Amino acid sequence: MVSFIVFSPYASPVFFSVQAFAGATPYGAEDLPAIDYVFISHDHWDHLDYPTLMQLKSKLGKIVCPLGVKSHLLHWGFNKEQIIEGDWGDSATLAYDLQVHFVPSQHFSGRTLTRYKTLWCGFVLETPHQKIFFSGDSGYEAHFAQIGREFSDIDLALLDCGQYNERWKYVHMNPEQASQAAADLNAGYLLPMHIGKFSLAYHAWYEPFDRITAASRDKNYTLLTPMIGERLALANLSAADISPWWRTVQ
């Protein structure tokens, strides 16, 4: 299982906008094995990338997405049997011991000038032994505490943490808010995401890593900061390397 990957060097309709940081995509479709499930949280360009999907198409199993995103996928030639679509509060069984729950996020959707035609969401992946929360893009709000109450003892939380701006505070979190969201979720581990790939904001690319590291000191969760492309063993998160690698490549 993987969350969605974007290979493209920019995340917009035009090449000169929202460009990827140099070295942010050290792998390609040929480096990946067959993929059982892809989770797409919403239809923005940095989360739903046509060239990436086309490169991966022969390797993809099921695609899990919120309401409306299916229309893009069908238009691009995917089979409707591949697509699992849901609303906030919906759940689906992916395998005999794996469920996905569609949960709220505070964001928006739209690929051109038209917005709000499709839904945005987060996901909780649940097995008998583990719960993983993927926030999607989201501002900080009370839904994190609500999700923490509904799905107690979340093992790993992947939280929107990079590319923030005061003007975007309702749709993206800064690192300190992500730290608070992890606490609200009562998460065992925090993995920052939406970080270090595309240049949307004005801060340095490494700033979110430094700030989330500082914000996570003396917290009840453990911060995980793998290098881009580095694998994490979900069954052994305590063995993950959390060294500040970004300080050596600035």
C-alpha positions as CSV (number, residue, x, y, z in Angstrom):
1,M,0.0,0.0,0.0
2,V,1.2,3.5,-0.8
3,S,-0.2,7.0,-0.5
4,F,-0.1,8.8,-3.7
5,I,3.2,9.8,-5.4
6,V,3.8,12.6,-7.9
7,F,6.7,12.2,-10.4
8,S,6.0,15.4,-12.4
9,P,8.4,18.4,-12.0
10,Y,5.6,20.8,-11.3
11,A,2.1,20.6,-9.8
12,S,0.0,23.0,-11.9
13,P,-1.4,23.3,-15.5
14,V,1.8,25.3,-16.4
15,F,5.4,24.3,-16.1
16,F,6.6,27.5,-14.4
17,S,4.3,27.3,-11.4
18,V,4.5,25.1,-8.3
19,Q,7.8,23.5,-9.2
20,A,9.3,20.6,-7.4
21,F,12.5,21.1,-5.4
22,A,15.6,19.8,-7.0
23,G,16.2,16.2,-6.1
24,A,12.7,15.7,-4.7
25,T,11.9,12.8,-7.0
26,P,14.9,10.3,-6.8
27,Y,12.8,7.4,-8.2
28,G,10.4,6.7,-11.0
29,A,7.6,4.3,-11.9
30,E,10.1,1.6,-13.0
31,D,11.4,1.5,-9.4
32,L,8.1,0.6,-7.9
33,P,6.5,-2.9,-7.6
34,A,2.9,-3.6,-8.2
35,I,0.7,-1.4,-6.0
36,D,-2.3,-2.9,-4.3
37,Y,-4.0,0.3,-3.2
38,V,-3.5,4.0,-4.0
39,F,-5.2,6.6,-1.8
40,I,-6.0,10.0,-3.4
41,S,-7.2,12.6,-0.9
42,H,-8.5,15.2,-3.4
43,D,-8.0,16.4,-7.0
44,H,-5.5,19.2,-6.7
45,W,-2.5,18.8,-9.1
46,D,0.0,17.9,-6.4
47,H,-2.2,15.0,-5.3
48,L,-3.8,13.8,-8.6
49,D,-1.2,14.0,-11.4
50,Y,-2.2,12.6,-14.8
51,P,1.3,11.8,-16.1
52,T,2.1,9.9,-12.9
53,L,-1.1,7.9,-13.1
54,M,-0.4,7.0,-16.7
55,Q,3.1,5.8,-15.9
56,L,1.8,3.7,-13.0
57,K,-1.4,2.5,-14.7
58,S,-0.2,-1.1,-15.5
59,K,0.9,-1.5,-11.9
60,L,-2.2,-0.3,-10.1
61,G,-4.8,-2.4,-8.3
62,K,-7.5,-0.4,-6.6
63,I,-7.7,3.4,-6.3
64,V,-9.4,4.8,-3.2
65,C,-10.7,8.4,-3.4
66,P,-13.5,10.7,-2.2
67,L,-16.7,11.5,-4.0
68,G,-16.3,12.9,-7.5
69,V,-12.7,12.1,-8.1
70,K,-13.8,9.0,-9.8
71,S,-15.0,11.2,-12.8
72,H,-11.4,12.2,-13.5
73,L,-10.2,8.6,-13.4
74,L,-12.9,7.3,-15.7
75,H,-12.1,10.1,-18.1
76,W,-8.5,9.0,-18.1
77,G,-9.4,5.4,-19.0
78,F,-9.4,3.6,-15.6
79,N,-12.0,0.9,-15.1
80,K,-14.9,1.7,-12.7
81,E,-14.2,-1.7,-11.0
82,Q,-10.8,-0.3,-9.9
83,I,-12.2,2.7,-8.1
84,I,-13.5,2.7,-4.5
85,E,-15.2,6.1,-3.8
86,G,-16.6,7.3,-0.5
87,D,-18.1,10.1,1.4
88,W,-17.1,11.3,4.9
89,G,-18.2,8.7,7.4
90,D,-18.2,5.8,4.8
91,S,-16.1,2.7,5.3
92,A,-15.0,-0.1,2.8
93,T,-13.4,-3.4,3.2
94,L,-10.3,-3.6,1.1
95,A,-9.1,-7.1,2.1
96,Y,-10.3,-9.6,4.7
97,D,-8.4,-7.8,7.5
98,L,-8.1,-4.3,6.1
99,Q,-10.7,-1.5,6.2
100,V,-10.6,2.1,5.0
101,H,-12.6,4.8,6.7
102,F,-13.2,8.1,4.9
103,V,-12.9,10.9,7.4
104,P,-13.2,14.7,7.2
105,S,-10.4,17.2,6.3
106,Q,-10.6,21.0,6.2
107,H,-9.5,21.8,2.6
108,F,-11.1,22.3,-0.8
109,S,-10.9,20.9,-4.3
110,G,-10.7,21.9,-8.0
111,R,-8.2,21.6,-10.8
112,T,-9.0,24.8,-12.8
113,L,-11.0,27.9,-12.0
114,T,-14.0,25.7,-10.9
115,R,-13.9,24.5,-7.3
116,Y,-15.9,22.3,-4.9
117,K,-17.2,19.9,-7.6
118,T,-15.4,17.0,-5.9
119,L,-14.9,16.0,-2.3
120,W,-11.6,16.0,-0.2
121,C,-11.0,13.7,2.7
122,G,-8.6,11.9,5.0
123,F,-8.3,8.2,5.5
124,V,-8.0,5.8,8.5
125,L,-6.6,2.4,7.5
126,E,-7.5,-0.2,10.1
127,T,-6.4,-3.8,10.6
128,P,-6.9,-6.0,13.7
129,H,-3.4,-4.9,14.8
130,Q,-2.8,-1.3,13.6
131,K,-4.5,2.0,12.7
132,I,-2.9,4.5,10.3
133,F,-4.3,7.9,9.8
134,F,-3.6,10.0,6.6
135,S,-4.9,13.5,7.0
136,G,-4.9,14.6,3.3
137,D,-4.4,18.3,3.0
138,S,-6.1,20.0,6.0
139,G,-6.1,23.0,8.2
140,Y,-6.1,22.5,12.0
141,E,-9.6,22.1,13.5
142,A,-11.6,20.0,15.9
143,H,-12.0,17.1,13.5
144,F,-8.6,15.8,14.6
145,A,-9.8,15.3,18.2
146,Q,-13.0,13.8,16.9
147,I,-11.2,11.3,14.8
148,G,-8.9,10.5,17.8
149,R,-12.0,9.7,19.9
150,E,-13.6,7.6,17.2
151,F,-10.5,5.7,16.3
152,S,-8.6,5.4,19.6
153,D,-5.0,4.5,19.8
154,I,-3.9,5.5,16.2
155,D,-0.5,4.0,15.7
156,L,0.8,6.2,12.9
157,A,-0.5,9.7,11.8
158,L,0.6,11.1,8.4
159,L,-0.2,14.8,8.8
160,D,-0.1,17.9,6.5
161,C,2.9,19.8,7.8
162,G,4.8,21.7,5.1
163,Q,4.1,24.5,2.5
164,Y,2.2,26.7,4.9
165,N,1.3,30.4,5.0
166,E,-0.7,32.5,7.4
167,R,-3.2,33.2,4.6
168,W,-3.7,29.5,4.1
169,K,-4.2,28.6,7.8
170,Y,-7.7,27.3,7.2
171,V,-6.6,24.7,4.6
172,H,-3.0,23.8,5.6
173,M,-1.3,23.3,8.9
174,N,2.0,24.7,10.0
175,P,4.4,22.3,12.0
176,E,3.2,23.4,15.4
177,Q,-0.4,22.8,14.5
178,A,0.5,19.4,13.1
179,S,2.2,18.6,16.4
180,Q,-1.0,19.5,18.2
181,A,-3.1,17.4,15.8
182,A,-0.9,14.4,16.5
183,A,-1.6,15.0,20.2
184,D,-5.3,15.3,19.5
185,L,-5.2,12.0,17.7
186,N,-3.3,10.4,20.5
187,A,-1.0,9.0,17.8
188,G,2.0,6.9,18.7
189,Y,4.1,8.1,15.7
190,L,3.9,11.2,13.6
191,L,5.1,11.2,10.0
192,P,5.1,14.8,8.4
193,M,3.9,15.0,4.9
194,H,3.1,17.6,2.2
195,I,6.7,18.5,2.9
196,G,9.9,18.9,0.8
197,K,8.4,18.2,-2.6
198,F,6.8,21.2,-4.2
199,S,7.5,24.9,-3.7
200,L,4.1,26.4,-2.8
201,A,5.1,28.7,0.0
202,Y,7.9,31.2,0.6
203,H,9.7,29.5,3.4
204,A,12.9,27.4,2.9
205,W,12.3,23.8,1.9
206,Y,13.9,22.5,5.1
207,E,12.2,24.9,7.5
208,P,9.2,22.6,8.1
209,F,11.5,19.7,9.1
210,D,13.3,22.0,11.7
211,R,10.0,23.3,13.1
212,I,8.3,20.0,13.4
213,T,11.4,18.6,15.1
214,A,11.4,21.4,17.6
215,A,7.6,21.2,18.2
216,S,7.8,17.4,18.8
217,R,10.3,17.6,21.7
218,D,8.9,16.0,24.9
219,K,5.6,15.0,23.2
220,N,3.9,11.7,23.8
221,Y,4.3,10.6,20.1
222,T,7.6,9.7,18.3
223,L,8.5,11.8,15.2
224,L,9.5,10.0,12.1
225,T,11.4,11.9,9.4
226,P,12.6,9.4,6.7
227,M,14.4,10.6,3.6
228,I,12.3,11.0,0.5
229,G,11.9,7.5,-1.0
230,E,13.1,5.7,2.2
231,R,11.0,2.7,3.2
232,L,9.3,2.4,6.6
233,A,8.5,-1.0,8.1
234,L,5.0,-0.5,9.5
235,A,5.5,-3.6,11.7
236,N,8.6,-2.1,13.3
237,L,8.3,1.6,13.4
238,S,10.4,1.8,16.5
239,A,13.4,0.8,14.4
240,A,13.0,3.8,11.9
241,D,15.9,6.2,11.4
242,I,14.9,9.7,12.7
243,S,18.2,11.4,12.0
244,P,18.0,15.1,10.7
245,W,19.2,14.1,7.2
246,W,17.9,17.4,5.7
247,R,20.6,19.4,7.5
248,T,23.3,17.6,5.4
249,V,21.7,18.5,2.0
250,Q,20.7,22.2,2.4
